[in-house]
């Protein structure tokens, strides 16, 4: 699942107008607004715009996120900031009526809490991985998420997974194994946390199916973000609070200055929330097969751009392993989407 409810400086110089508030507000308004006139006649243009923004925001988030960790290695605190900025964005959106806030009751809250809990755990562990290993390697490990999804479907939900799906996962496992053996940035903290995030997001998908609601996806994601923020604050305070007060904040400010430090945290949180929201909006506009292929290509873009921007050195075996893993995910996504389409066609 790319984002509930239905997935990682000198950036002002590198990305030009990204620090311009008018740029961010125009981006927000474009996908919150409904198409009209010319765009109504050519919906493919809007769909293309959503894909572009999904990729763009995801790449920028991952790059800026890693740049922050290079001078401020506190993933629990940064995870809280990601969610906090998103929650503030949701509250402002509700205030101006874009979208109108949907009421929530205790029954829906109980359904969403397990989803938000898994979202929080997966988000934090992903960030621990991003902070400790190369972005490209972290995303290679996260390519194993379909394997955990298939295992949970078969052994937790008791639903039979077709043999072709299992076979398509073999290159994913092989590729990640090859990449891990010779990855120059490998460490167990990053690897284990990336694996935990895979498991967490798998259970998030399971609980999301049980928490299906008539509420629109934007409101559901807003409530999940609020709950996840509340869940993430205590461990951040306990694990990193003393270090942050002693030297963490001061060290970061000494390295990049207060203004850049605060602006980096704000923008990385904004990009995190918006790319998740756009991923959800994109899923609503396209068929599952199209979205699955798009999700694979997104990971290719993130891995490729992170290697270029950070100049990560990778061994030949790691490069080949990464390509094999991504190819396996593409095959798996294609087969899975085709099977789901056939099921819908038979039930229609």
Sine and cosine of phi, psi and omega as CSV:
sin_phi,cos_phi,sin_psi,cos_psi,sin_omega,cos_omega
0.00,0.00,0.83,-0.56,-0.11,-0.99
-0.92,0.38,-0.60,0.80,0.04,-1.00
-0.36,-0.93,0.61,-0.79,0.06,-1.00
-0.90,0.43,0.61,-0.80,0.24,0.97
-0.96,-0.28,-0.12,0.99,-0.28,-0.96
-0.25,0.97,0.00,0.00,0.00,0.00
0.00,0.00,0.00,0.00,0.00,0.00
0.00,0.00,0.00,0.00,0.00,0.00
0.00,0.00,0.46,-0.89,-0.11,-0.99
-0.82,-0.57,0.81,0.58,-0.15,-0.99
-0.97,0.25,-0.39,0.92,0.03,-1.00
-0.92,0.39,-0.55,0.83,0.05,-1.00
-0.97,0.24,-0.68,0.74,-0.09,-1.00
-0.95,0.32,-0.61,0.79,-0.13,-0.99
-0.93,-0.36,0.18,0.98,0.15,-0.99
0.92,0.40,-0.96,-0.29,-0.20,-0.98
-1.00,0.03,0.25,0.97,-0.07,-1.00
-0.89,0.45,-0.47,0.88,-0.02,-1.00
-0.99,0.11,0.00,1.00,0.00,-1.00
-0.98,0.18,0.89,-0.46,-0.01,-1.00
-0.84,0.54,-0.55,0.84,0.00,-1.00
-0.90,0.43,-0.55,0.83,0.04,-1.00
-0.89,0.47,-0.75,0.66,-0.04,-1.00
-0.90,0.43,-0.65,0.76,-0.03,-1.00
-0.93,0.38,-0.60,0.80,0.02,-1.00
-0.91,0.40,-0.62,0.78,0.04,-1.00
-0.89,0.46,-0.71,0.70,-0.01,-1.00
-0.87,0.50,-0.73,0.68,-0.07,-1.00
-0.92,0.40,-0.57,0.82,-0.08,-1.00
-0.88,0.48,-0.70,0.72,-0.05,-1.00
-1.00,-0.04,-0.21,0.98,0.10,-0.99
-0.99,0.16,-0.47,0.88,-0.05,-1.00
-0.98,0.21,0.44,-0.90,0.03,-1.00
-1.00,0.04,0.58,-0.82,0.00,-1.00
-0.91,0.42,0.52,-0.86,-0.01,-1.00
-0.57,-0.82,0.41,-0.91,0.11,-0.99
0.86,0.51,-0.86,-0.51,-0.06,-1.00
-0.83,0.56,-0.67,0.74,-0.06,-1.00
-0.93,0.38,-0.47,0.88,0.04,-1.00
-0.91,0.40,-0.50,0.87,0.00,-1.00
-0.98,0.18,-0.37,0.93,-0.05,-1.00
-0.77,-0.63,0.94,0.34,-0.04,-1.00
-0.88,0.47,-0.39,0.92,0.01,-1.00
-0.88,0.47,-0.50,0.87,0.03,-1.00
-0.91,0.42,-0.65,0.76,0.02,-1.00
-0.92,0.38,-0.68,0.73,0.02,-1.00
-0.87,0.49,-0.68,0.74,0.05,-1.00
-0.88,0.47,-0.62,0.79,0.04,-1.00
-0.90,0.44,-0.66,0.75,0.02,-1.00
-0.89,0.46,-0.68,0.73,0.03,-1.00
-0.89,0.45,-0.69,0.73,0.01,-1.00
-0.86,0.50,-0.73,0.68,-0.03,-1.00
-0.92,0.38,-0.59,0.81,0.04,-1.00
-0.86,0.51,-0.77,0.64,0.00,-1.00
-0.91,0.40,-0.73,0.68,-0.06,-1.00
-0.85,0.52,-0.78,0.63,-0.04,-1.00
-0.91,0.42,-0.61,0.79,-0.02,-1.00
-0.92,0.39,-0.69,0.72,0.02,-1.00
-0.89,0.45,-0.73,0.68,-0.02,-1.00
-0.89,0.45,-0.65,0.76,0.03,-1.00
-0.86,0.52,-0.77,0.64,-0.06,-1.00
-0.89,0.46,-0.64,0.77,-0.01,-1.00
-0.93,0.36,-0.76,0.66,-0.01,-1.00
-0.91,0.42,-0.62,0.79,0.01,-1.00
-0.85,0.52,-0.72,0.69,-0.01,-1.00
-0.93,0.36,-0.58,0.81,0.05,-1.00
-0.88,0.48,-0.63,0.77,0.04,-1.00
-0.90,0.43,-0.70,0.71,-0.02,-1.00
-0.91,0.42,-0.40,0.91,0.03,-1.00
-0.92,0.38,-0.41,0.91,0.05,-1.00
-0.85,-0.53,-0.09,1.00,-0.02,-1.00
-0.58,-0.81,0.98,0.20,-0.14,-0.99
-0.99,0.15,0.90,0.44,-0.02,-1.00
-0.77,-0.64,0.98,0.18,-0.13,-0.99
-0.91,0.41,-0.49,0.87,0.01,-1.00
-0.92,0.39,-0.70,0.72,0.01,-1.00
-0.92,0.39,-0.69,0.72,-0.01,-1.00
-0.90,0.44,-0.59,0.81,0.05,-1.00
-0.87,0.49,-0.65,0.76,0.04,-1.00
-0.89,0.45,-0.67,0.74,0.01,-1.00
-0.88,0.47,-0.67,0.74,0.05,-1.00
-0.79,0.61,-0.78,0.63,-0.06,-1.00
-0.95,0.32,-0.62,0.79,-0.03,-1.00
-0.88,0.47,-0.73,0.68,0.02,-1.00
-0.88,0.47,-0.64,0.76,0.03,-1.00
-0.90,0.44,-0.65,0.76,0.01,-1.00
-0.91,0.42,-0.68,0.73,0.05,-1.00
-0.87,0.49,-0.67,0.74,0.05,-1.00
-0.85,0.52,-0.70,0.72,0.00,-1.00
-0.90,0.44,-0.68,0.74,-0.01,-1.00
-0.90,0.44,-0.66,0.75,0.05,-1.00
-0.91,0.42,-0.66,0.75,0.01,-1.00
-0.88,0.47,-0.68,0.73,0.05,-1.00
-0.89,0.46,-0.63,0.77,-0.04,-1.00
-0.88,0.47,-0.64,0.77,-0.01,-1.00
-1.00,-0.03,0.01,1.00,0.07,-1.00
0.99,0.16,0.39,0.92,0.04,-1.00
-0.81,-0.58,1.00,0.08,0.01,1.00
-1.00,-0.02,0.07,-1.00,0.09,-1.00
-0.94,0.33,0.72,-0.70,-0.05,-1.00
-0.92,0.39,0.78,-0.63,0.06,-1.00
-1.00,0.05,0.69,-0.72,0.00,-1.00
-0.92,0.39,0.47,-0.88,0.01,-1.00
-0.79,-0.61,0.60,-0.80,0.02,-1.00
-0.87,-0.50,0.06,-1.00,-0.07,-1.00
-0.90,0.44,-0.56,0.83,0.00,-1.00
-0.90,0.43,-0.74,0.68,0.01,-1.00
-0.92,0.39,-0.58,0.81,0.02,-1.00
-0.88,0.47,-0.66,0.75,0.02,-1.00
-0.91,0.41,-0.56,0.83,0.02,-1.00
-0.95,0.31,-0.60,0.80,-0.06,-1.00
-0.99,0.15,-0.38,0.92,-0.08,-1.00
-0.87,0.50,-0.74,0.68,0.03,-1.00
-0.88,0.48,-0.59,0.81,0.04,-1.00
-0.89,0.46,-0.73,0.69,-0.02,-1.00
-0.92,0.40,-0.59,0.81,0.02,-1.00
-0.90,0.45,-0.72,0.70,0.04,-1.00
-0.92,0.40,-0.60,0.80,0.04,-1.00
-0.89,0.47,-0.69,0.73,0.00,-1.00
-0.90,0.44,-0.73,0.68,-0.01,-1.00
-0.90,0.44,-0.70,0.71,0.01,-1.00
-0.90,0.43,-0.60,0.80,-0.01,-1.00
-0.92,0.38,-0.73,0.69,-0.03,-1.00
-0.91,0.43,-0.73,0.69,-0.03,-1.00
-0.92,0.39,-0.54,0.84,0.11,-0.99
-0.87,0.49,-0.68,0.73,-0.03,-1.00
-0.94,0.34,-0.56,0.83,0.10,-1.00
-0.88,0.48,-0.65,0.76,0.03,-1.00
-0.91,0.41,-0.72,0.70,0.01,-1.00
-0.87,0.49,-0.53,0.85,-0.04,-1.00
-0.97,0.23,-0.40,0.92,-0.16,-0.99
-0.94,-0.34,-0.30,0.95,0.05,-1.00
-0.75,-0.67,0.16,-0.99,0.02,-1.00
-0.88,0.47,0.58,-0.81,0.00,-1.00
-0.84,0.54,-0.67,0.74,-0.02,-1.00
-0.87,0.49,-0.65,0.76,-0.01,-1.00
-0.95,0.31,-0.65,0.76,0.02,-1.00
-0.86,0.52,-0.67,0.75,0.00,-1.00
-0.95,0.30,-0.47,0.89,0.09,-1.00
-0.91,0.41,-0.69,0.72,0.05,-1.00
-0.89,0.45,-0.66,0.75,-0.04,-1.00
-0.93,0.37,-0.20,0.98,0.10,-0.99
-0.92,0.40,-0.24,0.97,0.04,-1.00
-0.97,0.23,-0.09,1.00,-0.05,-1.00
-0.81,0.58,-0.65,0.76,0.05,-1.00
-0.86,0.52,-0.54,0.84,0.03,-1.00
-0.89,0.46,-0.71,0.71,0.01,-1.00
-0.93,0.37,-0.56,0.83,0.07,-1.00
-0.89,0.46,-0.70,0.72,0.00,-1.00
-0.91,0.42,-0.68,0.73,0.01,-1.00
-0.89,0.46,-0.67,0.74,0.00,-1.00
-0.92,0.39,-0.63,0.77,0.03,-1.00
-0.88,0.47,-0.67,0.74,-0.05,-1.00
-0.97,0.26,-0.73,0.68,-0.20,-0.98
-0.97,-0.23,-0.33,0.95,0.04,-1.00
-0.99,-0.16,-0.76,0.65,-0.01,-1.00
-1.00,0.10,-0.27,0.96,0.01,-1.00
0.96,0.27,0.36,0.93,0.01,-1.00
-0.99,-0.15,0.72,-0.69,-0.06,-1.00
-0.93,0.36,0.78,-0.62,0.09,-1.00
-0.99,-0.13,0.85,-0.53,-0.04,-1.00
-0.84,0.54,0.54,-0.84,-0.02,-1.00
-0.84,0.54,-0.66,0.75,0.02,-1.00
-0.84,0.54,-0.55,0.84,0.03,-1.00
-0.92,0.38,-0.69,0.72,0.03,-1.00
-0.88,0.47,-0.68,0.74,-0.01,-1.00
-0.90,0.43,-0.58,0.82,-0.01,-1.00
-0.93,0.36,-0.33,0.94,0.00,-1.00
-0.99,0.14,-0.27,0.96,-0.01,-1.00
-0.85,0.53,-0.74,0.68,0.03,-1.00
-0.91,0.41,-0.44,0.90,0.05,-1.00
-0.91,0.41,-0.76,0.65,0.00,-1.00
-0.90,0.45,-0.69,0.72,0.01,-1.00
-0.88,0.47,-0.71,0.70,-0.04,-1.00
-0.90,0.44,-0.70,0.71,0.02,-1.00
-0.90,0.43,-0.63,0.78,0.02,-1.00
-0.89,0.45,-0.71,0.71,0.02,-1.00
-0.88,0.47,-0.70,0.71,-0.03,-1.00
-0.91,0.42,-0.60,0.80,-0.06,-1.00
-0.94,0.35,-0.58,0.82,-0.09,-1.00
-0.90,0.43,-0.51,0.86,-0.07,-1.00
-0.85,-0.53,0.22,0.98,0.01,-1.00
-0.92,0.38,0.81,-0.58,-0.07,-1.00
-0.93,0.36,-0.47,0.88,-0.02,-1.00
-0.99,-0.10,0.16,0.99,-0.10,-0.99
-0.87,0.49,0.71,-0.70,0.27,-0.96
-0.49,-0.87,0.41,-0.91,-0.13,-0.99
-0.93,0.37,-0.52,0.85,0.02,-1.00
-0.87,0.49,-0.74,0.67,0.01,-1.00
-0.91,0.41,-0.67,0.74,-0.03,-1.00
-0.91,0.42,-0.75,0.66,-0.06,-1.00
-0.90,0.43,-0.66,0.75,-0.01,-1.00
-0.92,0.39,-0.58,0.81,0.07,-1.00
-0.90,0.43,-0.62,0.79,0.04,-1.00
-0.92,0.39,-0.64,0.76,0.05,-1.00
-0.89,0.46,-0.63,0.78,0.02,-1.00
-0.90,0.44,-0.61,0.79,0.06,-1.00
-0.87,0.50,-0.71,0.70,0.00,-1.00
-0.91,0.42,-0.68,0.74,-0.02,-1.00
-0.88,0.47,-0.70,0.71,-0.02,-1.00
-0.94,0.33,-0.47,0.89,0.10,-0.99
-0.90,0.43,-0.73,0.68,0.03,-1.00
-0.93,0.36,-0.49,0.87,0.09,-1.00
-0.87,0.50,-0.66,0.75,0.02,-1.00
-0.90,0.44,-0.66,0.75,0.00,-1.00
-0.89,0.46,-0.76,0.65,-0.01,-1.00
-0.92,0.38,-0.50,0.86,0.02,-1.00
-0.90,0.43,-0.61,0.79,0.02,-1.00
-0.91,0.41,-0.54,0.84,0.03,-1.00
-0.98,0.20,-0.32,0.95,-0.07,-1.00
-0.96,-0.27,0.44,0.90,0.01,-1.00
-0.86,0.51,0.70,-0.71,-0.08,-1.00
-0.59,-0.81,0.32,-0.95,0.05,-1.00
-0.98,0.19,-0.15,0.99,0.01,-1.00
-0.91,0.42,0.60,-0.80,-0.02,-1.00
-0.92,0.40,0.40,-0.91,-0.12,-0.99
-0.90,0.45,-0.55,0.83,-0.02,-1.00
-0.90,0.44,-0.69,0.73,0.02,-1.00
-0.93,0.36,-0.65,0.76,0.01,-1.00
-0.88,0.47,-0.70,0.71,0.00,-1.00
-0.90,0.43,-0.57,0.82,0.04,-1.00
-0.89,0.45,-0.72,0.69,0.01,-1.00
-0.91,0.41,-0.63,0.78,0.04,-1.00
-0.89,0.45,-0.64,0.77,0.02,-1.00
-0.89,0.45,-0.65,0.76,0.00,-1.00
-0.90,0.45,-0.73,0.68,0.00,-1.00
-0.90,0.43,-0.70,0.72,-0.01,-1.00
-0.88,0.47,-0.61,0.79,0.04,-1.00
-0.88,0.48,-0.71,0.70,0.01,-1.00
-0.88,0.48,-0.61,0.79,0.00,-1.00
-0.93,0.36,-0.60,0.80,-0.11,-0.99
-0.98,0.18,-0.40,0.92,-0.09,-1.00
-0.89,0.45,-0.76,0.65,-0.05,-1.00
-0.83,0.55,-0.76,0.65,0.01,-1.00
-0.90,0.44,-0.54,0.84,0.03,-1.00
-0.91,0.42,-0.67,0.74,0.01,-1.00
-0.92,0.40,-0.69,0.72,-0.06,-1.00
-0.94,0.33,-0.72,0.69,-0.12,-0.99
-0.98,0.18,-0.68,0.74,-0.11,-0.99
-0.91,-0.41,-0.20,0.98,-0.06,-1.00
-0.80,0.60,-0.81,0.59,-0.02,-1.00
-0.86,0.51,-0.67,0.74,0.00,-1.00
-0.91,0.41,-0.62,0.78,0.00,-1.00
-0.90,0.44,-0.67,0.74,-0.03,-1.00
-0.95,0.33,-0.56,0.83,-0.04,-1.00
-0.96,0.29,-0.75,0.66,-0.08,-1.00
-0.49,-0.87,-0.27,0.96,-0.10,-0.99
-0.85,0.53,-0.82,0.58,-0.01,-1.00
-0.90,0.43,-0.71,0.71,-0.03,-1.00
-0.88,0.47,-0.66,0.75,0.01,-1.00
-0.89,0.45,-0.69,0.72,-0.01,-1.00
-0.90,0.43,-0.69,0.72,0.00,-1.00
-0.91,0.42,-0.61,0.79,0.02,-1.00
-0.91,0.41,-0.53,0.85,-0.05,-1.00
-0.98,0.18,-0.68,0.73,-0.12,-0.99
-0.83,-0.55,-0.18,0.98,-0.03,-1.00
1.00,-0.07,0.47,-0.88,-0.07,-1.00
-0.90,0.44,-0.70,0.71,-0.06,-1.00
-0.88,0.48,-0.74,0.67,-0.01,-1.00
-0.92,0.39,-0.64,0.77,0.00,-1.00
-0.86,0.51,-0.76,0.65,-0.03,-1.00
-0.92,0.39,-0.68,0.73,-0.02,-1.00
-0.92,0.40,-0.62,0.79,0.06,-1.00
-0.87,0.49,-0.71,0.70,0.00,-1.00
-0.90,0.44,-0.65,0.76,0.00,-1.00
-0.90,0.43,-0.76,0.65,-0.08,-1.00
-0.93,0.36,-0.59,0.81,0.02,-1.00
-0.92,0.39,-0.58,0.81,0.08,-1.00
-0.92,0.39,-0.65,0.76,0.02,-1.00
-0.91,0.42,-0.71,0.70,0.01,-1.00
-0.90,0.45,-0.61,0.79,0.01,-1.00
-0.87,0.49,-0.76,0.65,-0.04,-1.00
-0.91,0.42,-0.71,0.71,-0.09,-1.00
-0.93,0.37,-0.61,0.79,-0.01,-1.00
-0.93,0.36,-0.58,0.82,0.08,-1.00
-0.92,0.40,-0.66,0.75,0.00,-1.00
-0.92,0.40,-0.67,0.74,0.01,-1.00
-0.91,0.40,-0.60,0.80,0.05,-1.00
-0.87,0.50,-0.67,0.75,0.03,-1.00
-0.91,0.40,-0.72,0.70,0.02,-1.00
-0.88,0.47,-0.60,0.80,0.01,-1.00
-0.91,0.41,-0.66,0.75,0.02,-1.00
-0.86,0.51,-0.58,0.81,-0.01,-1.00
-0.95,0.32,-0.32,0.95,-0.11,-0.99
-0.99,-0.14,-0.31,0.95,-0.12,-0.99
-0.80,-0.60,0.24,-0.97,0.06,-1.00
-0.94,0.33,0.44,-0.90,-0.01,-1.00
-0.81,0.58,-0.61,0.79,-0.01,-1.00
-0.90,0.44,-0.70,0.71,0.01,-1.00
-0.88,0.47,-0.68,0.74,-0.01,-1.00
-0.92,0.39,-0.63,0.78,0.00,-1.00
-0.89,0.46,-0.71,0.71,0.03,-1.00
-0.90,0.43,-0.66,0.75,0.03,-1.00
-0.88,0.48,-0.60,0.80,-0.01,-1.00
-0.92,0.40,-0.62,0.78,0.05,-1.00
-0.91,0.41,-0.72,0.70,0.01,-1.00
-0.89,0.46,-0.56,0.83,0.05,-1.00
-0.86,0.50,-0.69,0.72,0.00,-1.00
-0.91,0.42,-0.59,0.80,0.06,-1.00
-0.88,0.47,-0.69,0.72,0.02,-1.00
-0.88,0.47,-0.71,0.71,-0.03,-1.00
-0.89,0.46,-0.73,0.68,0.00,-1.00
-0.89,0.47,-0.73,0.69,-0.03,-1.00
-0.89,0.46,-0.75,0.66,-0.02,-1.00
-0.92,0.39,-0.58,0.81,0.00,-1.00
-0.91,0.40,-0.61,0.79,0.04,-1.00
-0.91,0.42,-0.66,0.75,-0.01,-1.00
-0.92,0.38,-0.74,0.67,-0.09,-1.00
-0.92,0.38,-0.71,0.71,-0.08,-1.00
-1.00,-0.04,-0.12,0.99,0.02,-1.00
0.89,0.46,0.58,0.82,-0.02,-1.00
-0.90,0.44,0.74,-0.67,0.11,-0.99
-1.00,0.09,0.80,-0.60,0.04,-1.00
-0.81,-0.59,0.57,-0.82,0.03,-1.00
-0.97,0.23,0.29,-0.96,0.03,-1.00
-0.87,0.50,-0.66,0.75,-0.01,-1.00
-0.91,0.42,-0.64,0.77,0.03,-1.00
-0.90,0.44,-0.67,0.74,0.02,-1.00
-0.89,0.46,-0.70,0.71,0.02,-1.00
-0.91,0.42,-0.69,0.73,0.01,-1.00
-0.87,0.49,-0.66,0.75,0.03,-1.00
-0.89,0.46,-0.70,0.72,0.01,-1.00
-0.89,0.45,-0.67,0.75,0.02,-1.00
-0.89,0.45,-0.69,0.72,-0.01,-1.00
-0.89,0.46,-0.72,0.70,-0.01,-1.00
-0.91,0.42,-0.64,0.77,0.05,-1.00
-0.89,0.46,-0.65,0.76,0.04,-1.00
-0.89,0.46,-0.66,0.75,0.04,-1.00
-0.89,0.46,-0.64,0.77,0.01,-1.00
-0.89,0.46,-0.70,0.71,0.02,-1.00
-0.90,0.44,-0.72,0.70,0.01,-1.00
-0.86,0.51,-0.74,0.67,-0.04,-1.00
-0.88,0.48,-0.65,0.76,0.00,-1.00
-0.91,0.42,-0.75,0.66,-0.03,-1.00
-0.89,0.45,-0.69,0.73,-0.02,-1.00
-0.89,0.46,-0.70,0.71,-0.01,-1.00
-0.91,0.41,-0.63,0.78,0.03,-1.00
-0.91,0.42,-0.65,0.76,0.03,-1.00
-0.89,0.46,-0.68,0.74,0.00,-1.00
-0.91,0.41,-0.61,0.79,0.04,-1.00
-0.91,0.42,-0.64,0.77,0.02,-1.00
-0.91,0.42,-0.63,0.78,0.04,-1.00
-0.89,0.46,-0.68,0.73,0.00,-1.00
-0.92,0.39,-0.60,0.80,0.00,-1.00
-0.91,0.42,-0.62,0.78,0.00,-1.00
-0.94,0.34,-0.58,0.81,-0.04,-1.00
-0.99,0.15,-0.22,0.97,-0.04,-1.00
-0.96,0.27,0.00,0.00,0.00,0.00
